[in-house]
Amino acid sequence: MKERIEGLRQSFEQELQRAGSSDAVEKLRVAYLGKKGSVTELLKGLKEVGAEQKKELGQHINALKRGVEERLSERIEEIRVAEEQREIEAAEQYDVTLPVAGDPGSYHPITIVQRQLEEVFTSMGFIVEDFKEIVTDYECFEAVNIPKDHPARDMQDTYYLENGQLLKTHTSAAQNFILRKYGAPVRAIFPGRCFRNEATDASHENTFFQMEGIMVDKNISISNLIYFMKTMLSEVFERDVKVRLRPGFFPFVEPGFELDISCLICGGEGCSTCHHSGWVELCPCGMIHPNVLKLGGVDPEEYTGFAFGLGLTRLVMMKYGVKDIRDLNSGNLKALSQFRHE
């Protein structure tokens, strides 16, 4: 029996090397491991063996079975890799710069507005930075003046991960990184996707897009903040937009403000998008808190600065008259393809 097991192992290896396709490997699997396969027949034959030999032979046969299964899997992977390589080598070469026939497609409206904003701010001397979506508790909260026991954490229902990290709830999570990377003076914007575990409605989603901006230099004041916000809005909407600046509390700025925009869906008369108030929160902003500057390695006695968190998703809704924020994450290509970059 042992000689038969070893002979079967050798013949299997020889046949496996000759198997050059997935179909050939499958036939080999059936021939050895199927209901009437060679290894299966060996296992059935154990009933004719004495009790003393059954245990030892059973271990040998099971080892053979496991070996056959492993080698079949390895061979399948080898064939898959080889087939992919052949397809790559045989693929027709094409010029990606050639014009597209028919409809070339379109950008998502959030992408369109984000790129427009990037153009506006870069023309005013701002750097565009990218930042990760999975951050530490320190980056998202403590570095922006929100310690573990701060009540402001209750304002943001956070998605925590098993490793202790979290999905960033606001683009402010990048402030510390930017300050430490560039120091002062600095002008930077950093757009990104944010996540909050909250109920969705016409103007709220658990996934949304923001653009954070900071400017740090000597003698920066609220008047600088207002100037940049007005310039940005006039460029994006290409018309006069009614705005209001009201006091707001955010731990990372002092003083803090809410910049609201008159709802362009209803013309300020009140609708479901603006919760019938006539106004839509667009941009929390303010002067960067001295604690945030210190944690970023900037001396608050020498430098001041402002920060703003612009809601890209809300901005898109106002610019294009999208009544329900959920439409932007629907994946409905027919609806989204109507937006074109000017």
N, C-alpha and C positions, 0 to 999 in steps of 0.2 A: 504493500500500500504506500509506503514512504517513497519508493522509487517511482510509483505512478504519480504521486503528488509533485515530485520534483520534475518529472518529465512533462507534466502538464504546465508547470510554471515556465519551463524553457520554451515549449511550443507557443505559449501565449505571447511571450516577449518577441519571438520571431514574427508571429502574425501581426502583432501590434506595430512593429516597425514598418511593415509593408502597407499598413492601413493609411492611405493618404487623404482620406476625406472623412467628414463627419458621418456620412452614411456607412462607410466601411467600419468605423469605430463602433457604431451602433449595432451592426451585424455581429461584430466580435463580442460585444457585451451580451447579446442574446445567446450566442454560441457557448459562452462560459458561465453566465450568471442567470440566464433565463430558466423557465420552469423545467426544461429538458436540457439545460446546459451542463457542460462537463463538470464544473465545480459543484453544481447542485446535485448531480448524480453521485459524486463522491460523498456528500453529506448523507444522502439517502442510503448509501452502502454501509454506513456505520452500524446499522441494525444487525448486520451479519458478522460484526466483529465482536470478539470477546470483551467482557467488562473491563479487564485489565488494560487492554489496548485502546478502548474506545475514547477515554479521556485524552490520552496523548495524541492520537490521530485526529481527534476533533479539534484540538488546538492547532495542529499543523494545517488542517483544511481551512479553518477560520482565518488563520494568518494568510493563507493563499487567497482567500476571498477578499480580505481587506486590501491585500497588495494589488489584486486585479482591479478593484474599484478605484484605488488611488492612481494607478497607472493609466486607466481609461480617462479619468478626469484630466490628468496631466497632458495626455495626448490630444484630447479635445481642445485644450487651451493652446497647445502648440499649433494645431491646425488653424484655429481661429486667428491667431496672430499672423501666421503665414498668409492666410487668405486676405486679411486686411492689408498687409504689405503689398501683395500682388495687385490689389485694387488701387492702392495709392500709386504704384509705379505705372499702372496702365491708365490711370485717370487722364482725361484730356486736359491739357494745359489751356488756361484762358486768361484773358487780360481784364483785370478788375476795373480798369479805367474806362472800358468801353461803355457807351451810353446804354441805358436800360430800355428795352422795348416795352411799350405799354405803360401801365401805372407803376411809378417808381416807389410807391409806398409813402408813408408819412411818419413824422415823429409824434410821440405822445404829447399831448398839450402841456404837461408838466415839464417835459424836456424842452419844448419850445420856449416857454416862459423862463425856465432856468437859464438857458443859453442867452436869452435876451438880457436878463439881469446881469449875467456875467460880463457881457459886452459893456453894459452901462457902468458897472463898478470898475472894471479894468480901465475904462477911459478916465476914471477919476483916481487912478493910482492904486487900486486894490489888488492884492494877490488872491488867486483862486486856489483853495486847498481842498483836498479830499480827506475824509476821515472814516474810520471803521464803524460798523453798525453794532458790533458786540464790544462792550466797554466794561470797565471795572466800576465798582461802586464809588471809588474815589474820583474817577474821571467824571462820572455823571452827576455826582452829588457833592461830595466833600470838597473837591477842588473849586467848586463854584459856590462856596459858602453855605452848603446845605449839609450839616453834620447829621449823624445817625438819628438823633433825637429831635430833629427840626420838624415842626408841624407842616412845613411846605411839602414834605414827602407825601403827605396824605392827598395832595392836589394831583399827584401823578400815579395812577395805578400801573405799576411796573411789571414787566415780564422778566422774572428772574430765571436763570439757568441753573442746572444741577451743580455746575462747577463754581457757583458763587458770582459769576459774571451776569450781565443783563443786557437786554436790547435797549439801546439808548432811547430815552424818552424825549430828548430835545437835543438840538445841535449844539447847545451850550457845553455839552460834554467835551467838545474839542477846544474850548477856550484855553485851558491850561496847557495843552499840547502846543497850540499856536504861539502863546506867549513865551513859552520856554524855547521854542524853535527859533523864533525871530527876535525876541526881546523887544525893546522899544527904541525908536518909534516903529509902529507897524500899522498897516492897513490890510485887512484880509477878510475875505468871505469864504464860507465853507458850507455848501449845500449838502443835504443828505436826507435819507429816509429815517423816520422816527416811529416809535411804537408805543402805544399805551393801551392797557387792558381796560377798555371802556365800551359802553353800549354805543352802537352806531345809529345815526339818524341822518337827516338831510344835510347837516353841517358838521358832523363828527364821524371819524373813522378810527379804527384801531391801528391803521397804518397810514401815515401821511408824510408829506415832504416839507421841509423847512430850509431856510437859508440863514445861517448865522453870520453876522458881520461885526467886526470890532475895529476901532481906530484908537490907537494909543499914541499920545505925543504930549508935548508940553503945552499947557494952556488950552486944552480941549474943553469945550463947554456944551451945554444943551443946544445952543444956537447952531453948532456944527452938526449935531444929530438931526435937527429939524431940516437943515439945508439939504443934507444928503437924502433924507426920506422924501422930501418934496421933489427933488430932482429925479429920484428913482421912479416915483409914481407918475410923474408927468411923461417920462420916457415910455413906460410900460403901457399906460392907458391912452396916450396920445390925445388927451383932452383934460380939461379941468375936472378934478374929483374932489368932492367935499370930504374933508377929514376932520377928526377931532382928536385932541391929545388930552387924556385924563389921567389922574394919578392911578398907579397900579403897584402892587407889591410883588417883587421878585427878589429873592435873597442875594442874587449875584449883581444887582444894581442898586444904587442909592444916590439920588432919588430914582424911582421907577415910574414908567408911564405905560399906558395902553394907547396905541395908535389905532383908532377905528376908522373904517371907511364907510361912507354912506352906501347902503346896499344897492348894487347896480342891477340886481334881479328885479326888484320892485320899485326902484327909484326912491327908496327911503320911506315908502308908504307902509311897509310891514308885510312879511311873508314867512313861510316855513323855514326858509334858508337863514333868515336873520332873527328867527323866533319872534317875528312881528314887532321887533324893536326899531327897525329901519336902519340899524347899524350892524356891521360885522367886524369882529375883532380880527385884526390883520397882523399887527406887529407889536409885541411887547418889547420895550426898550428902556434905556436909561443910562446913567453914568456908571461905569464899572465900579463895583464895590472895592474899597481899598484892600480888603482881605483877599479878594480874587487876584488883584495885582501882585500882592505879596507872595501868594502861593505860586504864581507864574514867574517869580523871580524879578518882578519890576518894582521899583521904589515908588510907592504912592505919594511920597513927599515931593518927588520930582516930576512925575508923570500923572496925567489923568486920561480918561478915555471913555468912549461910549460903546455900547453893545446893543444889538437888536436881533430879534429872532423873527424873521419874516416867514409867514405861512404861505409857501408856494402853492399848496393845494387850494387854499382860500383865494389866493390871487388869481389862479386860473379860473375859478368859478366866477369871480367878478369880471374878469376880462372877457370871457367867452359866454357869459350868461348861463353857466351850468347850474341847474337848480338843486341837484342832489349830488353830494360828494361821492356817493357810492358808485355813480356812473363812471368815475375816473379810474376805479379799480376793477371794473366789471370784466375787462378783457374783450368787450364788444368792439371788434375791429371796424365794423360798419359805422358805428357811432363815433369812434375815435379818429377814423381816417379823414373826417371832414376838416380837421385842424391842419393848417399848413403854415410853414415858416415863411414869413414875409421876406 
